Amino acid sequence: MTNKMGAKKLIRMDEERDLKAIGIIRERYGCESDSAAVRLALRVLAASPMLEIHQENAKGHER
């Protein structure tokens, strides 16, 4: 299902870490919604040089 903003996606998040990070992004950058904060973070990260980041469950992410 799509709307004016584009495709809807379900993203599973860690309540403690991910939602806390979204709250920080919303506060710092004035994002009006969680979705806006996630879009901002994705776009900033995509536009930045590649970083060496250790990602938990990088090979086979759990669902």
Secondary structure, DSSP 4 states (H G I P E B T S, - for coil): -EETTEE-------TTHHHHHHHHHHHHHT-SSHHHHHHHHHHHHHHSPP-----TT-SS---
